[in-house]
Amino acid sequence: MWLSDFRIVLADRVIPNGALRIEDGLIAEISETPIGAADVRGNGLILMAGLIDMHGDMIEREIEPRPGVRMPMELGLRDLDRGLATAGVTTAYAAVSFSPGSTYGHMRSYDFTSAMIRALRAHRDILLIDHRVHARFEVTFPAALSVVKELIAEGAVDLVSLCDHTPGQGQYRDLDLQAANMAKSKGISLEQAAEALQRRITERQESAGDLTATLRAIAQYCAMHGVAVASHDDDTVAKVALMQNLGANISEFPVTLEAAQEARARGMVNAMGAPNALRGQSYSGNLSAREAHAAGLLDLLAADYHPSAMLPAILVLAQTDPLGLPGAARLSTLNPARALGLEDRGEIRVGLRADLLIADDAGVGHVRATHSKGVPVYSDGTVSMNGRVTSMSFE
């Protein structure tokens, strides 16, 4: 199948008006010029590698759209899958959590999270895009090591992140703000919220030695089985050093510029959220993804909690990226592929998977069609298989 008359985004440049041939699910040929007989004509639309989302928090919301309103697992997975394809995502790491003490603890218990992981793996072959599992372990979760071993032995986990949401550090450095939020969400007084937070801090301090040993054991087990490890919400140079020494190669959502700088100096890659980059600020007042990008410290751009923000964020960052659109696109294509060991995808190159998205850059940008391993899995009707393009305008 030939796709012609596209702006083809390669890893380092854009072919202004070229063509691409798909055969057996792979990119078989790339032409610097359009061809006469094509199955799909882009009329100047963008053709780029499908997006790789290494951290998406959407699966819980699809299964339980309102608190206590549980949908069938299969329905939630189907809706997640379709939403990701619509956003141009062709490889997605569902970020599921083992954190029973959190606000969403009823959905982050061992039993429920394990069930989500196994359901996702069981349905992989009938879903539209390539789904993988990003298991997030709260460091205070007592069974973390045994659960990691169990799931990795089953081949059910592709990425592990080590999280510490203890109050007073990381994402929750502002204790007054966290106490106010807790009081509001739980319907308790500020004094009660502050006391609860202090208890968690004390418990964390008393168990610091045991937790570090558990983290080291988890990281070593992941390394033995080729599973990438990420640290989460790094806020200090010391924390980055600890996590890198334990074996983490990704600093996920660094909270401060200093932490991002230290991660880069230690050979780690920095991952941040597309909503942050698109809005220009973190919703929790932490490091701006645009600031990290301007400093040359942003390596990976993830959906976080809103996959439709990925393409618009790439287009925003392309305006200031030294390489323009190819440089910004790498944040959600080639860079995550390399960081996660996905050698068969991540760029438009002969021999790689034909994971592709077709888009325009009008307004915030719009995904027009998505191909997963050469198969069309989403189209808004703009681009048809008879080679015609229906013009649409969003102003």
N, C-alpha and C positions, 0 to 999 in steps of 0.2 A: 504494500500500500504506500503510495506517495502522498506526502503533504507538501504543498508548494505555496510560494508567495508569502512566506512568513519572515518576520524578524527573528532569527534564530539566535538564542542566547547561549553562547558557549561559555566555558569556564573563564576565559580571559578576554573575550571580545564578542561583538554582535555581528552576525552576517546580515546585512541590511535587507536582502531580498533573496532568500535561498529556499532549498527544498530538502526533505528528509524522507528516507524510505524505511519502512518497518517490515521485517520478515521474521516469522516464528517468534514474535514477542520481543525481538531485539532491534536495535538501531543498526540497519544494514548498510546505509550509505547516506552521506551528507553532500549536498551540492551547494556551491557558492552562488549559483544562479537558479532562477525558477525553471521548471520543466514544463513542457507542453501538455502532456497527458498526466493529470494528477487526480487522485480520488478526492482530495480535500484541498481547497484553496483558501488561504488566510487573508488575502487582500491587505497585507500589512499588519496583521495581528501578531502578537508576541507568541513565540513557541519556546518554552524553556523546560528544563528538567522538572519532574514532579517533586513536590515539596516533601521533605523528610521532617516529621515532627517528633523530636526526641522526648518531649514532655507535654502531654495533654491531659488535663484534669477533668475531662468531660464525661467519662463513663459513668461516674456515680450519679451525675445529674440526669443522665438519660434513663437510668434504671429507677431512680427515685426523684421524679421531677418536682415533687413537693414533699416536705417532711412527712414521713409516714405513709406516703402514697407509693407503694412498690409496684412496678411494672414487671411483666415477665422478662427474664434475663435476655431471651432471644430477641424480643422486641427492642430492648434498649441497645443491644449490640447492632441490630440492623439500622436503627436511627443514627447511631454514632457513625457507622460505616458510611451511610449516605451523606451525612453532613460533612464528613471529611473529604469525600470525593468531590462534593460541590465546592469546597474551598481549595481544590487543587492539591490536596495531600494524597500521596500515593504510598507512603510508608509512615505508619503511626505507632508510636510507643505509648500505650495507655498507661498513665501514671496512677497505679493503684497503691493504696497505703495500708500499712499495718500500724495503726495508731489508735487503739481502742479508747484512749483517754482524751482524744480530741473532741471538738465540737460535733464532728461527724462520726463519733466512735461506733455508733450502731452499724455503720457501713464499713468500718475499718477494722473490724475484729478479725481474728485468724480465720474463722469459719467463712464469713461472708467474702472477704477479700480473696481467699483461696478459691472459693466457688466462682468468683468473677474471672480469675485468671484461667481456671480450667475451662470455663465456658468459652472464653475468648479463643483459647487454643483449639477447642473442639470445633468451632465454627469457622476457623481461618479459611478453609478451602472453599466455602460458599459465600464469603464476603467479597466486596468489590475491590478493596485495596489490601495491601500487605499489613497486617496487624501484628504488633509485637508487644511484649510486656515490660514495663518499667516499674519494678517493685521498689516502693519507698518504705524504708524502715526507720521508725522513730528509734533513736538510740536507747531510749528508756523502755522499749518494748522487750520484756524479759525473755521471750522465746525467739528473738530475732535470729540468732545463729542457727538453731535447729530448723527454723522455717526456711531460711536461705538454703540450707543443705537439702532439705526435702524438695523444694521447688526446682532447684538447679539440677538435682538428680533426675527429675522428671523432664528436663528440657523445657520448662515452662517459663523461664525468666531470661530476658535478653539484656537487661540493664538494671543495676541496683544503685539506688542513691541512699545516702546515710544522712538522716535529718535530725536536727536537734531544735525543737520548738520550745525549749525551756524559756520562760520569761526572763527579760533582762539582757538578752543577747540575740544575735542573728536578726531575723525579721522583726523580732519583738523587743527591740532595745528600749523602746519608750514604755516604761511600766505604767505611767499615768494613763497613756492612751489605751493600753491593753486593758487596764482595770476598768476604764470607762466603757469600753466595748463589751467586756465580760458582764459588767453590771447590767447593761442594756439588754444583751441577748438572753441572759439567764434570769432577769427580773430580780436581782439582788442589789444590796446597797454597795456603794463604792468601798466601804470599809471591809465588807465581806469579800468582795472581789480581790482587794489588795491582800487580805490574809490568805486567800486561796493561792494567789500567785506566789506569795512568799513561801508557802509550804512546798510548792513545786520546786522553787529554787533551792531550798534546803535539801530536799530529797535528791536533787540532781548533784549537789555538791558532795553529799555523803556517799554517793555511789560512783564518783568520778573514776576511780581506779578500775573498778569492775567494768564500767562502760567502755573505757579505752581498750581493755583487753578483748572485749566482745567485738568492737569495731575492727581491731587488728585481725581477729580470727575470720570475720566475715570477708574482709578485703582479701585475705590470703586464699580463702576458699574460692572466691570469685576469680582470682588470678589463675588458680589451678585449672579452672574450667573455661577460661577465655571470656568471662562476662565482665563488661566494662563497669567501672565504679565511679559514681559522681558524689561530690560533697554538695551540701545544700545550704544556702543562705550564709555563705562565708562573710564574716564582718570584720575580722581582724587578720593581721599578718600571721599571728600565732596560730589561729585556727586553720588558715590555708596551709601553713607548714605542717601541722599535725595531720591533716587529711591527705596531703601529698605524700607524706612519709608512710602513711598507712596503705597507699596504693591508688588513691583517687586520681583520675586523669582529666576529669571535667569539674569545673567550679560552676555549679548551677545557681543562677540568680545571686551573684555576689552583691552584698548589701552596700559596700563602700568602694570608692575608686581605689583606695589603698589595697583592699583585698583582691580586686581584679588585677591590679599591677603585680602583686606578689604571685598570683596564680600564673600569670603569663611568664614571669621571671623563672618560675619553677617548671615550665614546660607544660602546664595545664591549659586547657581551653575554657573560655568563659561563655556560658550560655545564659541568655536573657529572654524575656517574654516579648512576643510581637505586640500585645496590647500596650505594653510600656513604651516600645519604640514608636508605635503609631500615635499615641497620645502625647509622647514627649516627657512622660513622668511616670513614676511608680505610684500605684494607688495607695501604697503604705508609706510613701515618703522616703523610700530608699533610692539607691543609685538609678539614674535615668539611663535607659539603654542608648539613647541618643548621645549622652555624655560619654558613655563607654565607647561607642562607635567613633565619635570625634577624636577620642584619645587613642584609637587604633587597638582597642582592647576587646572588642566584641567579635566572637568567633562563630557562635551558633545562635539562631533565632528560632524559638519554639512557640507553639500555639499557646502554651500555658493553660488558659481557660477559654480561649476564643479563637478557634482556627480560622475564621473568616478574616481575621486581622492580619494574617501572614502576608498575603500578596500586597495589600495596601502598605504594610510596614516596609516591605522590600522596596516598593516604589518611592516611599519617603526617604529611606536611607540611600537610595541610588542617587539622589540629588546631591549628596555630599561625599559619597564614597569615591576614593581615588580611582577606582576602576569603573565607576558608574553602575549601570544595571548588572553587568556580570559580577562585579564585586559584591553588591548587595544580595544578589540571588544566591551566591555561594553560601551565605549564612544559613540558608534553609535547604541546601542541596548538597553540594560537594563537601563542605566542611563537616556536617553531621555524618555523612557517609564515611568519611575518613576516621572521625572520632569514634564511631561505633563499629568499625570493621566491615562495612558494607561495600565490598569491592566491586560489586556488579551494578552499581547505580550511582546517582548523584550528579551526573553531568550528561550533556549531549555529546556522546562519543561513540564511534562505531564499535559494536560488540557489547555494549552495555544494554541493560533492560530498557525497553521503550516505555519508561514511566515519564509521561509528558503532561504539561498543562498548556492550554491555549488561552490567552488573555488579552485584554486591551489595557491601556493605561489612561483611559479617560476618567476624570474625577478621581475617585479613590482606587480605581482599577477593578476589573471584573473578570472572574474566571469564566470562560466561555465553554470550555470542554476539558475533560481529563481522560487520559489513557493510562491504564495500569497494565504493564507488560504487553503493550500494544493493543489492548482491548479497550474500546471506548466504554467508560463506566459512568460518565456524566456529560451531558450537553444541555445548554439552555436553548438550543435551536438556532443560535446565531450562525454556527458553522455546520453545514450539511454535508453528507457524504457524496452528494452529486457535484461537489465543487463550487457551490454558490455560497456567498456570505450575505446574511441579512443584516443590514446596518441598524444598529441600535445606539441611542444617545442618552447619556446620563449627565445632565448639566445642572 
